[in-house]
């Protein structure tokens, strides 16, 4: 987007950015080596700025203005500082900590080995990177929570949308070729024999543990959970309501040290050991055997989905009703199967459609439906799908007539930005700010340096 409309608070980027963990307490007036800025009792490390720039470059960003990256981080840190004082914002530190290992494993799955991943993100070891993930996720949560609190009442009228469009229409980009897509997604059903095989394997593992093997060692050997297998199945500081219901019900019905019988969840089959429970927080170990379908199970699911497609094409049921009745995708089944685009609308740029789906759509037109095909969900679980082309939108210059909802969202984002900017500026006079002299030449959008000089 053009600079005039650029959102200053890049919260989406923060989800996957990393920085060195730092727990030192900073006193007002102190600026130790390696610290780029201090905002209240929050710090921005020089490595934070460098790591954000490094990650942005890996994602293809052309901007390498270090001053802009620093200001983005300072803005977010001020919101984090204010959020932690806000009693209406839930403290989720324990839950975030427990999720750090799972995110680490998810990232690791994108690289050939751990050494390659650590080199790519410039960390010395896994412990350092996990701490960094936890730190950034904490900042992201508090920053977003405060952003939402500040902008909760933001809205734009039709006149404001029109004014926004008239002011910026010469600078708005051309819309690329787009489509609207809807899907019906199903998880293949395992046969009873396949289920029994998984359950019996877990029963045998439980017997081995009772016979002297440690739960931790068996989890490292057998568990298929990428987030906890490497830690011996251990998940710490789990908040009540955080896990899927079958898992949580089984875990909380155990005594400390006790191991459950095999439990079925949407991820597969588990045995669970309750390690510790304190109020609404608990630690548990588990061994997961994923419900990975066989080729025959995939074929059976595709056959069922193709028969549903036939009902749709014969007019015996609408695609919308079929999605509601048969789809296993909770994100789309309640809105007719419609897949959201990157901007939250129902429009998706053709060039951004994943390869598997793009291949199936080749040669199809509006209202056509693919045959059933294999795919994966966001957790890499095997699924089968049919996809319908709801609409085809050729490349065009953005207009109020064709893109009102998109323009309204842009205008709303701008208003939200202005509200947050006003909030931040209102806090500057009463917030301790110190910026390292290496950034003296930066031309910030905000009054950060002036406020720093006053302190």
N, C-alpha and C positions, 0 to 999 in steps of 0.2 A: 504494500500500500504506500502511497505517497507520504512524504515526511510530515506534511501538515496534518495528516489524519492518523499518524502512527500512534499506536497505543504505547504509552510510556511504561506501563507496568506489565512486563512480559511474563505473566504468571505461568503460561503454558510451557515456556522454555525451562522454568525452574524445576519442573518435575524430574527432568533427567540430567540436570547439571550437577557437577560434583566439586567439592572443595576440601582442603585438608581440615581435619577435625581440630578444634581449638577450644579448650575449656578454661583457659586462664581468665581470672577476673580482672577486668580493666577498670582502673580508677580514673575519675575525671582529671584531664590534664595529661595523662600518660599516653604516649604513642610509641609502642615498642616496635622493633624492627620486624618487617613482614606484614604489618597492618596497614591497609590502605585508608581505612576510615573507621571512626567510632561514632555510633548514633545511639544516644542513651547508654544502655549497657550492652548493646549489640555491636558486633564487629564485622567488618568486611576485610578479609585477608587479601593480600596481593595475589596469592594463589587462587582465591575465589574469582578474581577478575580474569586471570590467565586461563583458568579452567573453563570459565564460561565462554571466553573467546575461542578456545580450542574446540569445545563441543559445537559451537555455532559453525565453525569452519567445517567440521566433519559433516554437518547437516547441509552444507552447501551455501551458507550465508556469505554474502559478499562484503558486508559491513565489518570493518576491523578497527573502528574508532574506539580505542580503549576508554576514553572519557565517557562515551555513551554507555558502555557496558558497566562502568563504575557507577554512573548515576542510576541506572536501572537497579543495581544491587542496593544502593543507598536508599532509594525510594521504597523498595520492598522491606528493607531492614527497619525503616521507620514504622511501616505498617505492622511488622512483626512485634516491634517494641510496644506499640500501642495495643495490639491484640492481646498480648500476654497480661496486660493490665485490665483488660475488658472481662468482667466477671460473667458476661453473657456468652462468651466463647468457650466452648468445652475444651478442657485440657486432654489432649489425645496423645501425649508423649509416649505412654506405655504401649499403645497400639502401634504407633509409628515405629517404635524400636523393634517390635516383634516382626514387622513386615520388611525390615531392611534386608534380612538374609534371603527372603523370597525374591526380592527385587534384584539382589546380587546374582542369584542363580538364573533369573530370567535374562539378565544381560549376558551372563556367561554363555547361555545357549546360543547367542548370536555370533560367537567367536569359536575358532577351532580349539582353543585351550585357554586356560586362565592367564598364562604368561602373556599371550597376545592381547587379551583384553586389558590387563593392567598396563601394558605398554601403550595401548591406544589412548587410555584415559590418564596416563602419566601418574600412576600410583605405584608405591613400592611393594605393597602387599595387600592381600585381601582384607585383613583387619582394618587397615586404613581406609580402604574404599567403602567398606560397609558402614564405618563411622560417618563417612562423608555422605553416603546415601541418607542415613538417618538425619543428619544435620540439615541437608537440603530439603528433605521431605517435611521436616519440622517447620522450616522457614516458609515453605510453600503453603502448608496447611494454614498457619497463622496469617500469612500475607493475604491469601485468598479469603479467609474468613473475615478479616477486617475489611477488605475490599467490598465484599458482599454486604457487610453491615452498613458501610458508608453509602453504598449505592442502592440499597434495598428499595427505596421509593422512586428510583429513576424511571421516567417515562417520557415519551415524546408524542406530541399531537400531530395530526396529519399536516397542519401548517408548518410545523417544525421540520417534518420530513421533507416537505416541498422546498422550504428555505435552504435546508442542508444540500439538497440536490442542486438547486440553482447556483449555490455558492461554489460547489466543488465539481460540477458536471464535466468541466473541461479537463479535469485531472483524473477522473474516474477511469479505471482500466476497461478494456473490452472484455466481454464475457466469452470464454472459450467454449467449444462444443461441450454440451452437457447432456446428461440423461437423468431421468428419475427411474429408480429401480425398486422393486418389491421382491421379497423372497419368502419362501417357506423352507425352514431348516429343521432337520430331524437328526437326533442322535440314534444311530443304529442300535437296535435291541440285541442284547446278548442272549444266546440260547441258554436254557436251563443247565445244560451240560457245561457250558463255558463258565457260568456263574458258580456252579459247584466246584469246578476246578480251582477258581480263585479263592473261594471260601475255604476249601480243604487245604490249600497251600498256606493260608494265614493260620489255620488251626494248627498245622504242623510247626510253623514258626513259633506260635505261642507255646506249644509243648516243649520245643527246644529251649525257650527262655526259662520255662519252669524247671527244665532239667539242668540249668546252669549257665546257658548262654546269656549274655547281657542284651537287653532290649536295644541299647545303643549300637552294638556291633551288628545285630540282625537288621536294624534299620539302614545302616550304611551299606549292607550287602544287598538287601531285597527291596527297600522302599523305592518307589518310582515317583516320589514327590521331589521335584528339582529344588524346591525351596528349603527342604529340611533334611533330606537324606544325608547330606554332608555333615550335618550337626548331630547325627545319630537320631534323627526324627524329632529333635527338640524344638518346640515353639514356646517362647516365653512371653509373659505379660499379655495373655490373650484376654480381651475384654468380653464380658458376656454379651452375646448378640453379634459378635464378630465372625464366628465360624458358621458354616451351614448347619441347619437345625439338627439333622441326624448325628453329626459329629458332636455338637455341643451337648445334646441330650445324653449321649453315651458317656462323654467325658465327665460331666457334672454328676452323674449317677454313680461314679466310682469313688472308692476310698483312695487316699494317697498311696501310690505304689501298686494299686490294683490294675489289672489289664482286662480290657473288654473282650467279649466275643467279636467275631467279624461284624462290621457295621457297613451298610451300604449307603453311599451318598452319590450326588451327581458326578463326583470325580472318580468313583470306583468303589473299592472295598478296603476298609481299614481295620487294624487293631490299634487300640488306644490305651496309653498308660497315663493316668493322672499323676503328675509329679508333685504339684503343690497347688493349694487353693487358698486364697485370701480375699474374702468378700466377693466382689464381682470380677476379680482378676485371678487367672489361673495359668499354670505352666503344664504342658502335656507333651508326651512323645507319641508319635504314631508311625505306623508302617502302612504305606498305601500301595495297593496293586491297582493300576488304572484299568478302567473298563474299555480296553482297546479292542475294537471289533475286528473279527476275522474277515477275509475276503467274502466268504459266503454270507456273513451277517451284513456286510455292506451291500451286497447284491440284493438281499431280501429287502433292505430299507429303500434302495433305489426303485425296486419293483413297486413297492407300496406308494412311493412318491409319484411315480409315473402314472399309477392308477388314479391318484388324486388329481394330477394334471388333466387326465382324460375327463374326469367329472367337470373340471373347470371349463375346458374347451367345448364340452357338450352342453354347457349352460345349466348344469344341474346344481352348481354351487358357484358363488363368486370367489375370486381370488382372495378378497378381503376376508370373507367368512371362512375360507379354507385355512388361511394363515392363523386366524384366531383359534380354530378348532384343532389344527394339527401341528402347527409350528412349535418347536421347542425353544425358539429364540425369544427370550423374555423382552429384549429390547425392541423388537419389531412386531410381535404377534398381536399386540393390542392396537396398532395403528395401521392395520391392513398389510403388514409385512414391509412397509416402506422403509428403505435404508437411508439414514441421515447422511448428508454430505459433511465435509470438513467444517463448514460454517454453521452447521445446525439446521440448514434448510433441507428440502428433499431433492436438491439438485447436486449431481456429482460430475466433476470434470471427467470426460472420457479418458483422458490420458492418465488419470489417477486411479482408475479401476484396477484392482489386483489382477494379475495375469491369468489366474485360473478362471475367474469370472469373465474377463475380457475375451478369452478364447471361446467360451461357451456362447457369448453374445454375438460373435462374428456372423454377419449376414442376416441378423434378425432386425425387425422393425418394431415400431410402436405397437403395443398390445401383444407382441409375440412372447411365448414362454419357452424357456430352455427345457431340454430333457433333464432328468435327474442326473447329478454329477457329484463326485467326491470333492470335498474341500476340508478346511480346518477352521475351527473357531479361534478366538483370540488367545485361548490357552493351549493351542496346538492339538486339541482333541479332534478326532475324525468325525466329520458330519457329512450328510448328504443334503443337497439343495435343489430347488428349482427357482429360477429367477425370471421375473416378468419385467419387460420394458414398459413402464407406465407412460413415459413421455420422452420425446427427443427435442432438445433445444439447441438449434444451430448457433454458432458464434455470432455475437451481436454487440453493439454498443449499448451500455446499460441505460435504461430509461425508466421513468416512473411507471409507465404503463405495463412494462414487461417484468420489472424487477422491484416492485414496491416494497415487498417484505425484506429483500436484501438491503435496500437503501435505508429502510427504517432501522434495521439492525446496526448499520454503520452510524446513523445519527444517534442512536441510543448509546452505542459504545463511546462516541465522542462526548456525550453528555456525562456518562459515568466517569470518563477520564477527567473531565473538568471538575466533577464533584470530589474526586479523590485528590486532585491537584490542590483544590481549595482546602481540603482537610489537612493535607500535608503542610501547606504553607501556614495554616493556623497553628500548627504544632511546632514549627521551627523556632520561634522565639523562646519557647520553654523547654526545648530538648537540647541536651549536650551534643555538640557536633564537632568532630575533629577530623580533618582530611590531611593526609600526608603531603608534604611539600612537593613531592614528585608530580603531583597533579595540579600545581599552581597555574600551569598554562591552559588548563581545561576551561572551556566556555560552556558551563552547565546551563540547562534550561531553567532550573530552580535556583533559589538564593542560598545554596548550601555553603558556598565559601564565605559569603558575607556573615551568615549566622555563625560559622565556625570562628571567624575573626573576633566576633563579639565576646565569645566565651573566655 
